[in-house]
Amino acid sequence: MASYIATNHRRDARKGTLKAFKRQNILDAARATFDEQGFAGANMRAIASRAGYAPGTLYLHYAGKEEIYADLLADSLSRLHRAVRDCAATADTHGVLRAPFDHYTAHPADLSLGAALLHGTDDLPAEIERQMNGRLIAALSLIADAVRAMTGASEPDANLEAINLAAHQTGILLLHRAGRLNMLGFAPDALVERYIGRLIGDQAA
């Protein structure tokens, strides 16, 4: 009996490992597909083709591209939150202020996912939208705390500046990715540092 149970456990473990491998393969393929085609342009067939599976295989794991996108975005925003939290934990307030820029520079595939969130995704279920917004707010709250610590700004002003920082840094990276900054002769890191410097100076004045 014990041998039978142990065999079943090993079989279940192998099935679980295979399922997790397939799911990760799907997510990797979807990330690249969303990056190239955007949320609106991507579809399950394109994701399946990139992953090397039949479209039906994807539906064993996900009901549609919305669920795949939600998983990817949740993971992306969780990484962003961890990056901001790690800087905050070491009292690196300057690192917190530029965390969106540093995170998306290190994880360029996440940039498209984050940009889609900022621009809105009407096809996502309301519950998923609320979950994504919650993760984004958690990261922005830590940035707002850093703004207050460095400038003494009021809570409303710090919240506003946290949004401005994230939007500015994301926009800089999108322009850089499109090759526009190089054409204009600007370096993305220098622009981010200039903005932070002016923020600290203006708020502290």
C-alpha positions as a printed NumPy array, in Angstrom:
array([[  0.   ,   0.   ,   0.   ],
       [  2.8  ,   2.404,   0.937],
       [  4.56 ,   1.598,  -2.346],
       [  1.362,   2.276,  -4.303],
       [  0.906,   5.65 ,  -2.583],
       [  4.535,   6.603,  -3.178],
       [  4.224,   5.687,  -6.869],
       [  1.109,   7.849,  -7.184],
       [  2.872,  10.746,  -5.493],
       [  5.802,  10.491,  -7.92 ],
       [  3.411,  10.314, -10.878],
       [  1.498,  13.361,  -9.635],
       [  4.772,  15.217,  -9.088],
       [  5.878,  14.478, -12.663],
       [  2.525,  15.637, -14.009],
       [  2.765,  18.8  , -11.938],
       [  6.279,  19.496, -13.183],
       [  5.236,  18.96 , -16.807],
       [  2.192,  21.191, -16.381],
       [  4.31 ,  23.932, -14.826],
       [  6.854,  23.63 , -17.664],
       [  4.145,  23.933, -20.318],
       [  2.539,  26.854, -18.519],
       [  5.865,  28.694, -18.303],
       [  6.534,  27.991, -21.978],
       [  3.146,  29.482, -22.821],
       [  3.857,  32.554, -20.698],
       [  7.269,  33.064, -22.32 ],
       [  5.727,  32.795, -25.779],
       [  2.892,  35.127, -24.831],
       [  5.291,  37.729, -23.433],
       [  7.16 ,  37.838, -26.741],
       [  3.902,  37.913, -28.724],
       [  2.448,  40.767, -26.677],
       [  5.75 ,  42.604, -26.987],
       [  5.656,  42.37 , -30.788],
       [  1.938,  42.664, -31.485],
       [  0.497,  44.421, -28.451],
       [ -2.43 ,  43.175, -26.409],
       [ -5.031,  43.952, -29.061],
       [ -3.058,  42.364, -31.912],
       [ -2.091,  39.151, -30.134],
       [ -4.242,  36.027, -30.255],
       [ -4.162,  32.498, -28.893],
       [ -3.135,  30.977, -32.226],
       [ -0.067,  33.213, -32.484],
       [  0.92 ,  32.454, -28.897],
       [  0.461,  28.721, -29.449],
       [  2.552,  28.8  , -32.61 ],
       [  5.412,  30.565, -30.843],
       [  5.219,  28.135, -27.919],
       [  5.25 ,  25.138, -30.28 ],
       [  1.831,  23.858, -29.176],
       [ -1.502,  23.312, -30.862],
       [ -3.993,  26.079, -29.964],
       [ -6.076,  23.555, -28.042],
       [ -3.199,  22.965, -25.643],
       [ -3.319,  26.585, -24.515],
       [ -6.984,  26.255, -23.59 ],
       [ -6.094,  23.46 , -21.175],
       [ -4.236,  26.098, -19.154],
       [ -5.966,  29.386, -19.968],
       [ -9.458,  30.408, -21.029],
       [ -8.078,  33.113, -23.317],
       [ -5.348,  35.674, -23.905],
       [ -6.824,  37.87 , -21.164],
       [ -5.935,  35.313, -18.491],
       [ -2.429,  34.892, -19.924],
       [ -1.941,  38.633, -20.002],
       [ -3.18 ,  38.921, -16.426],
       [ -0.635,  36.341, -15.227],
       [  2.195,  38.094, -17.044],
       [  1.2  ,  41.517, -15.82 ],
       [  0.762,  40.332, -12.241],
       [  4.282,  38.88 , -12.323],
       [  5.681,  42.05 , -13.893],
       [  4.069,  44.355, -11.349],
       [  5.129,  42.073,  -8.516],
       [  8.745,  42.367,  -9.716],
       [  8.386,  46.141,  -9.886],
       [  6.982,  46.215,  -6.36 ],
       [  9.818,  44.01 ,  -5.072],
       [ 12.402,  46.265,  -6.727],
       [ 10.912,  49.348,  -5.085],
       [ 10.521,  47.541,  -1.745],
       [ 14.142,  46.34 ,  -1.786],
       [ 15.396,  49.889,  -2.318],
       [ 13.126,  51.154,   0.446],
       [ 14.348,  48.409,   2.806],
       [ 17.945,  49.602,   2.425],
       [ 16.934,  53.257,   2.805],
       [ 17.991,  53.89 ,  -0.796],
       [ 15.437,  56.631,  -1.38 ],
       [ 17.095,  57.796,  -4.588],
       [ 16.888,  54.228,  -5.894],
       [ 13.187,  54.168,  -5.024],
       [ 12.573,  57.355,  -7.015],
       [ 14.129,  55.875, -10.153],
       [ 12.9  ,  52.322,  -9.564],
       [ 10.472,  52.205, -12.519],
       [ 13.23 ,  53.264, -14.901],
       [ 15.743,  50.77 , -13.505],
       [ 13.192,  47.951, -13.383],
       [ 12.025,  48.353, -16.969],
       [ 15.588,  48.824, -18.197],
       [ 16.478,  45.476, -16.612],
       [ 13.238,  43.841, -17.818],
       [ 12.516,  45.372, -21.25 ],
       [  9.801,  42.816, -22.068],
       [  7.863,  44.117, -19.061],
       [  7.828,  47.601, -20.546],
       [  5.169,  46.754, -23.1  ],
       [  3.046,  45.063, -20.453],
       [  3.336,  48.054, -18.14 ],
       [  2.571,  50.496, -20.943],
       [ -0.562,  48.547, -21.828],
       [ -1.727,  48.819, -18.219],
       [ -1.156,  52.569, -18.164],
       [ -3.066,  53.016, -21.412],
       [ -5.931,  50.799, -20.267],
       [ -7.049,  47.345, -21.364],
       [-10.8  ,  47.364, -21.844],
       [-10.885,  43.656, -22.681],
       [ -9.668,  42.605, -19.24 ],
       [-12.311,  41.51 , -16.699],
       [-13.016,  44.09 , -13.993],
       [-11.676,  41.845, -11.22 ],
       [ -8.343,  41.406, -12.991],
       [ -8.164,  45.17 , -13.575],
       [ -8.655,  45.739,  -9.84 ],
       [ -5.902,  43.265,  -8.975],
       [ -3.466,  44.865, -11.412],
       [ -4.282,  48.346, -10.168],
       [ -3.713,  47.179,  -6.591],
       [ -0.194,  45.997,  -7.407],
       [  0.574,  49.233,  -9.229],
       [ -0.736,  51.324,  -6.333],
       [  1.424,  49.34 ,  -3.885],
       [  4.559,  50.239,  -5.842],
       [  3.529,  53.874,  -6.292],
       [  2.842,  54.182,  -2.557],
       [  6.452,  53.262,  -1.773],
       [  7.673,  55.817,  -4.297],
       [  5.416,  58.437,  -2.716],
       [  6.911,  57.606,   0.695],
       [ 10.387,  58.22 ,  -0.735],
       [  9.271,  61.549,  -2.199],
       [  7.99 ,  62.621,   1.213],
       [ 11.199,  61.484,   2.907],
       [ 13.437,  63.399,   0.507],
       [ 11.375,  66.548,   0.034],
       [  8.996,  66.874,   2.972],
       [  6.09 ,  67.086,   0.527],
       [  2.549,  66.633,   1.755],
       [  0.906,  63.266,   1.196],
       [ -1.272,  64.471,  -1.719],
       [  1.703,  66.141,  -3.397],
       [  3.887,  63.057,  -2.864],
       [  1.225,  60.799,  -4.387],
       [  1.002,  63.093,  -7.395],
       [  4.763,  63.167,  -7.84 ],
       [  4.966,  59.367,  -7.601],
       [  2.601,  59.106, -10.563],
       [  4.539,  61.796, -12.414],
       [  7.808,  59.943, -11.815],
       [  6.46 ,  56.618, -13.048],
       [  4.839,  58.182, -16.113],
       [  7.943,  60.23 , -16.926],
       [ 10.312,  57.283, -16.62 ],
       [  8.073,  54.955, -18.61 ],
       [  7.688,  57.594, -21.313],
       [ 11.445,  58.132, -21.477],
       [ 12.   ,  54.408, -21.98 ],
       [  9.324,  54.178, -24.668],
       [ 10.908,  57.083, -26.552],
       [ 14.328,  55.481, -26.149],
       [ 13.012,  52.143, -27.376],
       [ 11.571,  53.825, -30.456],
       [ 14.961,  55.395, -31.178],
       [ 13.64 ,  58.937, -30.734],
       [ 15.968,  59.982, -27.917],
       [ 19.09 ,  58.998, -29.833],
       [ 17.844,  60.975, -32.815],
       [ 17.346,  64.025, -30.591],
       [ 20.684,  63.54 , -28.839],
       [ 19.393,  62.783, -25.338],
       [ 20.449,  60.016, -22.961],
       [ 17.579,  58.4  , -21.026],
       [ 19.459,  58.105, -17.73 ],
       [ 20.446,  61.769, -17.823],
       [ 16.84 ,  62.825, -18.401],
       [ 15.625,  60.734, -15.478],
       [ 18.294,  62.16 , -13.162],
       [ 17.499,  65.698, -14.293],
       [ 13.821,  65.208, -13.506],
       [ 14.542,  63.738, -10.071],
       [ 16.986,  66.546,  -9.301],
       [ 14.441,  69.189, -10.206],
       [ 11.736,  67.396,  -8.208],
       [ 13.859,  67.308,  -5.084],
       [ 14.904,  70.905,  -5.509],
       [ 11.409,  72.225,  -6.229],
       [  9.693,  70.288,  -3.443],
       [ 12.363,  71.043,  -0.857],
       [ 12.357,  74.765,  -1.667]])
